Amino acid sequence: MADKEKEVNDSTKRLFEVDGVIYAVRRPSVADIRLADERRSSTFNRALQRGDLLREQLDTELRKRELWNDAREEEYQGLRNKVIDDKFKLEKGGIKLSEAKDVALEMSDARAGMVEMLGSRSELDSNTCEGKADSARFNSLFSSCLVYNESGEVYFSGGLDEYLEKQEDAVASKGATEFYYLISGSENLDEQLPEKKFLHKFKFVDSDGRLIDKDGRLITRDGKHVDEFGNYVEWQKDGSSITVDGKKRELSEDGSFSVEFSPFLDDAGEPIEEEVEEAPVKKKPIKKRKTKAKKEAVEAAVVEDAEEVEDAAEPEADVEAESGESESE
């Protein structure tokens, strides 16, 4: 599937697979765009008539809900200025490469801080007139552009309404992501950021954006080697690695220290002999014996049953005896 995607994924469509079936998202046609724009306008007008917020009213609403204030605004602007200043430093150059690396990492941290601070604003923005209108436009385009790759038939034959009913569908979920990549022109918009481009250009990060050293080995911000799970490691001369803690002490697979134990010492400095506790032996459960009373009751029942059997057999014996007597006569 990966090879096929490379062959056909271009500016006009993208392929993806779900449960062995190949689907595609294609570029919207002029008719698709016209319909989507009409739906955007009608959605905006309905929201406005209901009295929904406009984007320009967001700041006031956030302050009213105590989700934003002057202190947060000042913090946000500080982060924003940090990003702008660091971008200027990277574009100008003329500093040590190691210093530029620190600038790029600090710039990335500042941008992440901005995104986190805007979380409440972004959530509220989706409920504004413009936010609802933009969502309606995207949904309209996507429901028209998700198709079966082999036949080109539209996946949601029922149109937008069917898509809105089945947004949790596996094909719809995967397809929406692929459609976003198609219309945005990138699978990862973060990789287009100046700090990310710098770190990739000078090989400070791998293809997944993780920090690496000059040999391509994963490292932390402070230069310590780690494995893909984030565990500290120490590389050996033969190219192998061992797991260590933050102080480079070797660890075993279960996370305990790989050291040979020595006996503890008493106050005189002599080794203390520790008593080895033996594992307790499990005793087999003892079967309870029947009490004398129970035993006598059981024996009496057996005797009683035997007597009943004998009594039942006696008439038959008498009949046989009488039958024998009459024959002899």
Buried (B, 14 or more C-beta within 10 A) or exposed (E): EEEEBEEBBEEEBBBBBBEEEBBBBBBBEEEBBEBBBEBBEEBBEBBBEEEBBBEEBBEEBBBEEEBBEEEBBEBBEEBBEBBEEBBEBBEEEEEEEEEBBEBBBBBBBBBEBBEEBEEBBEEBBEBBBBBBBBBBBBBBBBBBBBBBBEEEEBBBEEEBEBBBEBEEBEBBEBBBEBBBBBEEEEEEEEEEBBBBEBBBEEEBBBEEEEBBEEEEBBBEEEEBBBEEEEBBBBEEEEEEBBBBEEEEEEBEEEEEEEEEEEEEEEEEEEEEEEEEEEEEEEEEEEEEEEEEEEEEEEEEEEEEEEEEEEEEEEEEEEEEEEEEEEEEE
